Amino acid sequence: MSNIEKLTPAEWEIMETIWQLGGAPSVREVLEKAFPHGQKAYTTVQTIMNILEKKGLLKRKKQGLVNFYKPIKSREQMVKFEMSQLVSRMFKGSIPAFANYLFNSENLTLNEIEKIKKLLVEKEAELKGQES
């Protein structure tokens, strides 16, 4: 997946809508879901979707006069790619350095700390189970 280009905020917004809609939505369906009050023009959404197709993230299928776009990558794949790029670029690939930054820069609540502890315990158990 290393040949994927970083997505712009507008591209993420469109991809999020496509993933939420599921299947292979048309430009009109994406427009109506993402911008129900006309915040963006049809042609703007169409242009962004065509760019995403050129980037290899959408597959276009024409039926009659309408183009339908199916995502090639899942949201999870894209989040994993973007996060690995961020950690690599900003923290020299160090997950502990990234976690340290988050812990020290955010106002964590006790509830959030408990959730993080639970996630760490679950991950540790998973990794220990793989070792045996």
C-alpha positions as CSV (number, residue, x, y, z in Angstrom):
1,M,0.0,0.0,0.0
2,S,3.1,2.3,0.0
3,N,2.2,3.7,-3.4
4,I,-1.0,5.3,-2.0
5,E,-0.9,9.1,-1.8
6,K,-1.9,10.9,1.3
7,L,-5.5,12.0,1.2
8,T,-6.6,15.6,1.5
9,P,-9.3,16.6,4.1
10,A,-11.8,16.9,1.2
11,E,-10.9,13.4,-0.1
12,W,-11.2,11.9,3.4
13,E,-14.7,13.5,3.7
14,I,-15.8,11.9,0.5
15,M,-14.3,8.5,1.3
16,E,-15.9,8.6,4.8
17,T,-19.3,9.1,3.1
18,I,-18.7,6.4,0.5
19,W,-17.7,3.9,3.3
20,Q,-20.8,4.9,5.3
21,L,-23.1,4.5,2.3
22,G,-21.6,1.1,1.4
23,G,-21.7,-0.6,-2.0
24,A,-21.0,1.6,-5.0
25,P,-22.8,4.9,-4.6
26,S,-23.2,7.5,-7.4
27,V,-21.9,11.1,-7.2
28,R,-25.5,12.3,-6.4
29,E,-25.8,9.8,-3.5
30,V,-22.5,11.0,-2.0
31,L,-23.4,14.6,-2.5
32,E,-26.8,14.2,-0.8
33,K,-25.4,12.3,2.1
34,A,-22.3,14.4,2.7
35,F,-23.7,17.8,1.9
36,P,-27.5,17.7,2.4
37,H,-27.7,21.5,2.5
38,G,-25.8,22.1,-0.7
39,Q,-22.5,23.1,0.9
40,K,-20.6,21.7,-2.2
41,A,-21.5,21.6,-5.8
42,Y,-22.2,18.3,-7.7
43,T,-19.2,19.0,-10.0
44,T,-16.9,19.5,-7.0
45,V,-17.8,16.1,-5.5
46,Q,-17.5,14.5,-9.0
47,T,-14.0,16.0,-9.4
48,I,-12.9,14.7,-6.0
49,M,-14.3,11.2,-6.7
50,N,-12.5,11.2,-10.1
51,I,-9.2,12.2,-8.4
52,L,-9.8,9.3,-5.9
53,E,-10.3,7.0,-8.8
54,K,-7.0,8.1,-10.3
55,K,-5.3,7.5,-7.0
56,G,-6.5,4.0,-7.1
57,L,-8.9,4.3,-4.2
58,L,-12.2,4.1,-6.1
59,K,-13.3,1.9,-9.0
60,R,-15.8,3.6,-11.4
61,K,-18.5,1.7,-13.2
62,K,-20.8,3.4,-15.7
63,Q,-24.4,2.3,-15.9
64,G,-26.3,4.3,-18.5
65,L,-25.4,7.9,-17.9
66,V,-24.5,7.4,-14.2
67,N,-21.1,6.6,-12.7
68,F,-21.0,4.4,-9.6
69,Y,-17.9,4.4,-7.4
70,K,-16.8,1.4,-5.3
71,P,-14.0,1.8,-2.7
72,I,-10.9,-0.3,-3.4
73,K,-9.5,0.1,0.2
74,S,-11.4,-0.2,3.4
75,R,-11.5,2.6,6.0
76,E,-9.4,0.4,8.3
77,Q,-6.7,-0.1,5.6
78,M,-6.5,3.7,5.0
79,V,-6.4,4.6,8.7
80,K,-3.6,2.0,9.2
81,F,-1.7,3.5,6.2
82,E,-2.1,7.1,7.3
83,M,-1.2,6.4,11.0
84,S,1.9,4.4,10.0
85,Q,3.0,7.4,7.8
86,L,2.3,9.8,10.7
87,V,4.2,7.7,13.2
88,S,7.1,7.2,10.8
89,R,7.3,10.8,9.8
90,M,6.7,12.5,13.2
91,F,8.1,10.0,15.7
92,K,10.7,8.1,13.7
93,G,8.5,5.0,13.7
94,S,8.3,4.8,17.5
95,I,4.9,3.8,18.8
96,P,5.9,4.5,22.5
97,A,7.0,8.0,21.5
98,F,3.7,8.6,19.7
99,A,1.8,7.3,22.8
100,N,3.9,9.5,25.1
101,Y,3.1,12.5,23.0
102,L,-0.7,11.7,23.1
103,F,-0.6,11.1,26.9
104,N,1.2,14.4,27.6
105,S,-0.6,16.6,25.1
106,E,-4.2,15.6,25.8
107,N,-6.4,16.2,28.8
108,L,-7.1,12.5,29.6
109,T,-9.9,11.7,31.9
110,L,-9.8,8.8,34.4
111,N,-12.4,7.0,32.3
112,E,-10.2,7.3,29.2
113,I,-7.1,6.1,31.1
114,E,-9.1,3.1,32.2
115,K,-10.1,2.3,28.6
116,I,-6.5,2.6,27.5
117,K,-5.3,0.3,30.3
118,K,-8.0,-2.2,29.2
119,L,-6.8,-2.0,25.6
120,L,-3.2,-2.6,26.6
121,V,-4.1,-5.6,28.8
122,E,-6.1,-7.1,25.9
123,K,-3.3,-6.5,23.4
124,E,-0.7,-8.0,25.8
125,A,-2.9,-11.1,26.3
126,E,-3.3,-11.5,22.5
127,L,0.5,-11.2,21.9
128,K,1.3,-13.6,24.7
129,G,-1.2,-16.1,23.2
130,Q,0.6,-15.9,19.9
131,E,3.9,-16.7,21.6
132,S,2.7,-20.1,22.9
